[in-house]
Structures are given as C-alpha cells and as structure tokens.
Amino acid sequence: MKNRYLEVLEDSNVFFKENYSLSKFSYARIGGVVQFCCYPGDVEAFTELIYKFRSRNLPFKIVGKTTNLLFLDSVEYACFILTDFLNDVDFQGNKVRVGAGCLLGDFCKDLALRGFSGAEGLEGIPGTIGGALIMNAGAYGYTISDWLINVRVLDTNGDIRTLERRDLVFGNRSAPSLQGMVVLESEFNFNLGDHSNIERLTRRFHISRHAYQEWVYPNLGSIFVVPGLDIHFSVIEKFSKSKDAKLAVLCRTLISLWNLKPMFFIRRSFPEFNFPQRLMGFCFNRSYMSDLASKCTINTFANKNHSSLEVIKYMANVKMNTSAGLKIENEIVLDSVASVINEEQFKKEKKIIEEELNDK
Ligand SMILES: Cc1cc2nc3c(=O)[nH]c(=O)nc-3n(C[C@H](O)[C@H](O)[C@H](O)COP(=O)(O)OP(=O)(O)OC[C@H]3O[C@@H](n4cnc5c(N)ncnc54)[C@H](O)[C@@H]3O)c2cc1C
C-alpha cells in the first residue's frame, strides 16, 4: 500500500513528509504515526492529488491545523492532505476570497488592518477557514458563516462547485450541507467599521479567552457543544434528577452569582481559582478531580502526556456526568487507518466511542 501512495506522490510532485509523528505535530500532541503528510502548494495540486487518491481507492484525510482532531496512538494512519499552503487572501472592495488553509487569526488581522468589522470574536480560534466552515466555528456570538457569500468545494463526485450561502444550512457548530465536501476557498462580504471599535472588541475577546480557556497544556478547546454554553449547569441538571435537588439549587445559585458582571474583576484576577469547578468537584462530579481536566473547564482536556485512550475515557466520563443533549465537538479520527499497532487499546477506544460518545 505504501508504494502506491509513493507512486502518486512522486508523480504529482507534491511536497510530503513520511512517517510523521502526530504526538509531535498535532495540536493536541497525541497520536501515532501518519505514513504520509502531503502539502499541495495550490488548489490545482490539491484537487489533482485528491482525484488521484480517489481513483486508486487510496484512503486519505483532509487536515487543517488539527485543532479539533483527536488522533489515536493505537493506530498508524495512512495519509493526510494538509491545507497549509492554500492560504491566499484576495481583497476586492468589500469582498474577500480566502483559501481553505488560511488561519482564522491571520484572516482577522487582515480584516482589522483594512477596517472591516464582523469577525472580531473569531480571532482566537486557532484553526483554518476550511476547518471552521466544516463545523461552522464561532465564538462570542460570531460565526464563520455570518458574512459568507459562497464556498468553492470539491464534491463527492469530483466536481468543483460554488455553493451559495443561501443554499447552505448552518447550525450550532454544524454545517450539514458541507459534510463530505472538500473546501477549496470561500468568499465573504464585510462592512467597513471603526478601527478603534474593532480593536476594542478584539482585545476584549482575546483577553477573555486567556482568562477562561486552557493555554498551558495541549488541548482541543471544547470537547462538547453544550446547550446554554455553561457545562456546570448540565452537571447540576443531571445531578438534581438523580440525587440531592436542594444541593443542586444551591450550586446553581452560587454559580450564577459567580458569573455576574460585578464579579468579573475577581474572576479575572484569580483565573486559577475556578470557583464553579471547585464547587462541582467538591459536591458531585469526579471528572473535576481528574488530572486530565483543564483547570479552566472540565469541557477541555489538558494533555499532560496522556494517551488517546485516557482522553477518550475522560470524554466519556464527562458525558456520563452531564445531562442529555451534549454533542461531541472534538472529532476522534478513525479515517485513513493503515494498521492497528495496539490491538487491545484500539478495541477499548472503539468500544467507548461507539457505545458512549457517538450520538445514538
Ligand atoms: C484552544 C482552542 C480553542 C478553540 N476555540 C474554539 C471556539 O471558540 N469556537 C469554535 O468553534 N471552535 C474552537 N476550537 C476548535 C477548532 O479550532 C475549530 O473547530 C477550527 O475551526 C478547526 O479548524 P482546523 O483547521 O484546525 O481543522 P482540523 O481540526 O484540522 O479539522 C477539523 C475537521 O475539518 C475538516 N477539514 C479541515 N479542512 C478542511 C477542508 N479544507 N475541506 C474539508 N474538510 C476540512 C477535517 O477533515 C476535520 O474533519 C478551538 C480549539 C482549540 C484548540
């Protein structure tokens, strides 16, 4: 099989790396080896490579910055195509066409530079435009689909099409109409704003991220999409149904008080003193005590040299301790597996994914 990939790659003249360690290069620093990481230099080389792999039935996965991907360390992956070099940004008046591999942070800086507003909340999302569109990434009330005009994709039949925004369905961290598509580039239309306002908002969101999100250890942001955004209330809801309703009411009230605006300076001055998390851990949820839980929120794991199995167990544990309705946001990668290198671990991982994490 390896030789068949090599044949295509050598014939395509695409830059690639062999036997790349995901525990070193993936965003969460977890995962086994991928036999081939391919870096096409432009859209033509990208689509040509996909055609070639598809026509030879050689499995591959499109990968952005891997900021939402949990790779298994029990397997060896065959082939990833990375969009790093598809990062062109072309402004024409209020419109901008941007490549799938452009980083959201860079894109937001380009917008701010020209005084375009409307994407301030997206600045701190660490992935690419392609990865963001596939899951309708968003934060602080902004989503990537807000100012979208169209997306140029390679569809499952191998045709390049331009899909208009009005024909696409986007949900909360979901983009059903883009599933199975390969995003090549997209076009947006932004309005001119006021530089000082863009700066004020971007700074506010950036600082807020640092206060409330994990940035010491490798992680993948939120594990679950939580209805109502605060995972603590999901824990309390689950607990109130099964155990002590009065304690649940007390906890809900204390957390609501802690979240009030006047408490902001206390919250910001002592970010490591995460009151809701301490309260939850003390009252009912063992997940809060886990070494894997980020100090910022249990909805993020903090990788302190953990295996993919430990992370998956942690995810299942969080889900078990919260009320129904949590949808997994992180993607556990099972595509393009070349071989299993630790059968026992892989079996355990698959069992938990299928029985406890997949939405039934
Ligand atoms: C610290 C941290 C904070 C985060 N904060 C947020 C947040 O506030 N809001 C939010 O929504 N997300 C957040 N995320 C999650 C993540 O950053 C976003 O989902 C991001 O948009 C993923 O982009 P990526 O390039 O890393 O995609 P990847 O993780 O590489 O891939 C994700 C999925 O997209 C697919 N994909 C990637 N590129 C393409 C393409 N060109 N065509 C087709 N499919 C493609 C991949 O196959 C995969 O299925 C956060 C993650 C971290 C680590």
The ligand as an SDF file (V2000), in Angstrom:
LIG
                    3D

 53 58  0  0  0  0  0  0  0  0999 V2000
   -7.6470   26.2970   22.2450 C   0  0  0  0  0  0  0  0  0  0  0  0
   -8.7630   26.0670   21.2790 C   0  0  0  0  0  0  0  0  0  0  0  0
   -9.8200   26.9540   21.2540 C   0  0  0  0  0  0  0  0  0  0  0  0
  -10.8770   26.7360   20.3540 C   0  0  0  0  0  0  0  0  0  0  0  0
  -11.9000   27.6260   20.3600 N   0  0  0  0  0  0  0  0  0  0  0  0
  -12.9220   27.4370   19.5090 C   0  0  0  0  0  0  0  0  0  0  0  0
  -14.0260   28.3490   19.5020 C   0  0  0  0  0  0  0  0  0  0  0  0
  -14.0610   29.3130   20.2470 O   0  0  0  0  0  0  0  0  0  0  0  0
  -15.0330   28.1140   18.6340 N   0  0  0  0  0  0  0  0  0  0  0  0
  -15.0210   27.0580   17.7810 C   0  0  0  0  0  0  0  0  0  0  0  0
  -15.9630   26.9040   17.0020 O   0  0  0  0  0  0  0  0  0  0  0  0
  -14.0050   26.1680   17.7740 N   0  0  0  0  0  0  0  0  0  0  0  0
  -12.9650   26.3350   18.6090 C   0  0  0  0  0  0  0  0  0  0  0  0
  -11.9200   25.4420   18.6120 N   0  0  0  0  0  0  0  0  0  0  0  0
  -11.9660   24.2760   17.7030 C   0  0  0  0  0  0  0  0  0  0  0  0
  -11.2110   24.4670   16.3710 C   0  0  0  0  0  0  0  0  0  0  0  0
  -10.2210   25.4300   16.4910 O   0  0  0  0  0  0  0  0  0  0  0  0
  -12.1300   24.8560   15.2550 C   0  0  0  0  0  0  0  0  0  0  0  0
  -13.0610   23.8600   15.0590 O   0  0  0  0  0  0  0  0  0  0  0  0
  -11.3680   25.0700   13.9420 C   0  0  0  0  0  0  0  0  0  0  0  0
  -12.2070   25.7210   13.0540 O   0  0  0  0  0  0  0  0  0  0  0  0
  -10.8600   23.7900   13.3120 C   0  0  0  0  0  0  0  0  0  0  0  0
  -10.0010   24.1510   12.2360 O   0  0  0  0  0  0  0  0  0  0  0  0
   -8.7440   23.2450   11.8330 P   0  0  0  0  0  0  0  0  0  0  0  0
   -8.1260   23.8560   10.6450 O   0  0  0  0  0  0  0  0  0  0  0  0
   -7.8600   23.0210   12.9640 O   0  0  0  0  0  0  0  0  0  0  0  0
   -9.4820   21.8980   11.4270 O   0  0  0  0  0  0  0  0  0  0  0  0
   -8.9880   20.4170   11.7530 P   0  0  0  0  0  0  0  0  0  0  0  0
   -9.0620   20.2120   13.2160 O   0  0  0  0  0  0  0  0  0  0  0  0
   -7.7020   20.1460   11.0900 O   0  0  0  0  0  0  0  0  0  0  0  0
  -10.1310   19.5850   11.0500 O   0  0  0  0  0  0  0  0  0  0  0  0
  -11.4380   19.5950   11.5430 C   0  0  0  0  0  0  0  0  0  0  0  0
  -12.3570   18.9330   10.5250 C   0  0  0  0  0  0  0  0  0  0  0  0
  -12.4460   19.7550    9.3690 O   0  0  0  0  0  0  0  0  0  0  0  0
  -12.0770   19.0050    8.2170 C   0  0  0  0  0  0  0  0  0  0  0  0
  -11.4040   19.9250    7.3160 N   0  0  0  0  0  0  0  0  0  0  0  0
  -10.3600   20.7590    7.5690 C   0  0  0  0  0  0  0  0  0  0  0  0
  -10.0730   21.4800    6.4780 N   0  0  0  0  0  0  0  0  0  0  0  0
  -10.9430   21.0870    5.5180 C   0  0  0  0  0  0  0  0  0  0  0  0
  -11.1560   21.4430    4.1650 C   0  0  0  0  0  0  0  0  0  0  0  0
  -10.4260   22.3680    3.5410 N   0  0  0  0  0  0  0  0  0  0  0  0
  -12.1510   20.8210    3.4710 N   0  0  0  0  0  0  0  0  0  0  0  0
  -12.9070   19.8760    4.0680 C   0  0  0  0  0  0  0  0  0  0  0  0
  -12.7510   19.4810    5.3410 N   0  0  0  0  0  0  0  0  0  0  0  0
  -11.7870   20.0870    6.0580 C   0  0  0  0  0  0  0  0  0  0  0  0
  -11.1700   17.8920    8.7300 C   0  0  0  0  0  0  0  0  0  0  0  0
  -11.1930   16.7820    7.8470 O   0  0  0  0  0  0  0  0  0  0  0  0
  -11.8330   17.5720   10.0490 C   0  0  0  0  0  0  0  0  0  0  0  0
  -12.9300   16.7270    9.8280 O   0  0  0  0  0  0  0  0  0  0  0  0
  -10.8570   25.6280   19.4860 C   0  0  0  0  0  0  0  0  0  0  0  0
   -9.7900   24.7430   19.5180 C   0  0  0  0  0  0  0  0  0  0  0  0
   -8.7390   24.9510   20.4030 C   0  0  0  0  0  0  0  0  0  0  0  0
   -7.5890   24.0020   20.4040 C   0  0  0  0  0  0  0  0  0  0  0  0
  1  2  1  0
  2  3  1  0
  2 52  2  0
  3  4  2  0
  4  5  1  0
  4 50  1  0
  5  6  2  0
  6  7  1  0
  6 13  1  0
  7  8  2  0
  7  9  1  0
  9 10  1  0
 10 11  2  0
 10 12  1  0
 12 13  2  0
 13 14  1  0
 14 15  1  0
 14 50  1  0
 15 16  1  0
 16 17  1  0
 16 18  1  0
 18 19  1  0
 18 20  1  0
 20 21  1  0
 20 22  1  0
 22 23  1  0
 23 24  1  0
 24 25  2  0
 24 26  1  0
 24 27  1  0
 27 28  1  0
 28 29  2  0
 28 30  1  0
 28 31  1  0
 31 32  1  0
 32 33  1  0
 33 34  1  0
 33 48  1  0
 34 35  1  0
 35 36  1  0
 35 46  1  0
 36 37  1  0
 36 45  1  0
 37 38  2  0
 38 39  1  0
 39 40  1  0
 39 45  2  0
 40 41  1  0
 40 42  2  0
 42 43  1  0
 43 44  2  0
 44 45  1  0
 46 47  1  0
 46 48  1  0
 48 49  1  0
 50 51  2  0
 51 52  1  0
 52 53  1  0
M  END
$$$$
